[in-house]
Amino acid sequence: MRRNTLTLEQKIWLMISLSVILTVSFSSFLLDYFYQKLYVDKVEQTLLQEGKSLASDYHGGEVSETFRKQIEWYDEKSTAEVILVNNPRELSACLPFDIDYQSLISGKDRAKLLRGETVTKIGYEKRFHRKIMGVIIPLLDDHRLQGAIYLYIPLASIQELTKEVAMIWLPLAALFVFVLLIAGKRLVRHITGPLKEMEEVAYHMSQGNYEAQIPVRTNDEIGKLAKAFNIMAKAVAEEDMRKREFLANVSHELRTPISYVKGYSEAILQGLVKTKEEQRKHVQLIYREAGRMERLVRDLLDLAQLEGNSVPLQKVPLVFAQVIEDTVAKYEPFLQKKQITLAVELDHDIILEGDADRLEQVVQNLLDNAVRYTPDAGKIDIQLRKVSAKSCQLIIRDSGKGVPKEKLAFLGQRFFRVDQARSRKEGGTGLGLAIVKQIISLHDGTISFFSEEGKGMKVVIELPIYPE
């Protein structure tokens, strides 16, 4: 199958050229139509009116000499040629037509004349180099054809009718066509220029260069398309940067535990560990770092599934307070160990439509952070309350060290840690809050962070209530 090799610019120019040709052709058709309707038909009507007016003076019987002189007098005054014949069969010899038939008056025409109808004839006259129009008016006496009045006049051609106008129109038409060619070429370039630039930018993007931008010169559809393309290019660039950062962060997160596992295992294999106590210590470190890698991979997989909706949520109506209580129960040993006071205030009438396992994961991740960063003998408050007929809030507040205000906006980003060194030491992957934000978003909710350094952290989650 042969593919169309014309460019968009060529296609548009071809459409413009075809439009001009069709316009000129249609104009010629209209000119011919109006010539026929406004001129030829007008001439015919004028001749018929004059002929019938002359025939109205005939009152029957033989054509009188007085009537003939009247016709001759009118012939001298009229712009048309007027002929009176007694025998219509003699009419052929009186006409200036170069006719290709034996008789001007056919049997059908004679029948029309006998019925009192008029006959119109158009023929070509060599002397005038133009068409001649003639009308034949019958002179009837009691259904007998006593004679006929013939009126004819040369028809002016379209060129003659437009000769004076053409002297002005032709130069203007030539100028118009020239301007149309130049303006059309510029118009096509103006339309296709941004599209060519988009093609170049798209090619650069395919090569990994996202910095090129398309200049927006208009506010029409092409300009809006260029704006949308620039926004898309920026979004792709940001996504590519996030992907690179993500890969760099994953590599960075894995590098430390892998280096620990490799180093300690090599020490054991090479016999550098002399005592069982040292060997046990090295194995514990290897086990700890392997657990960190396992959590990291699990969290990465979990986040990828949530962002890609590859594991749809199993939403059912549930008592959110019960989910929170079941999760809090798991942390009692840790709370007792650090002597943390826990205050819980839950509204058991709040019903949500959600995934119980995922919402439990949200509460668990937030409690992990609260317990981890709250000092010994500190305090954690958990509150679930209804804020309107359509929404509720889960508030988790701790008395930990808090987060600097300038870092609040980064909470929830993948691998972001307020305290990089300490978080790694405590086993955090930097993905917990990112997972929480994604789960809350999938439940059509919002999450907000409020904190001042040294004054603890407050997390507010707002979720829609299941309609009653």
Summary of the structure (lengths in Angstrom):
residues: 468
radius of gyration: 50.2
end to end distance: 62.0
largest distance: 157.3
contacts: 1271
relative contact order: 0.06
helix: 56%
strand: 17%
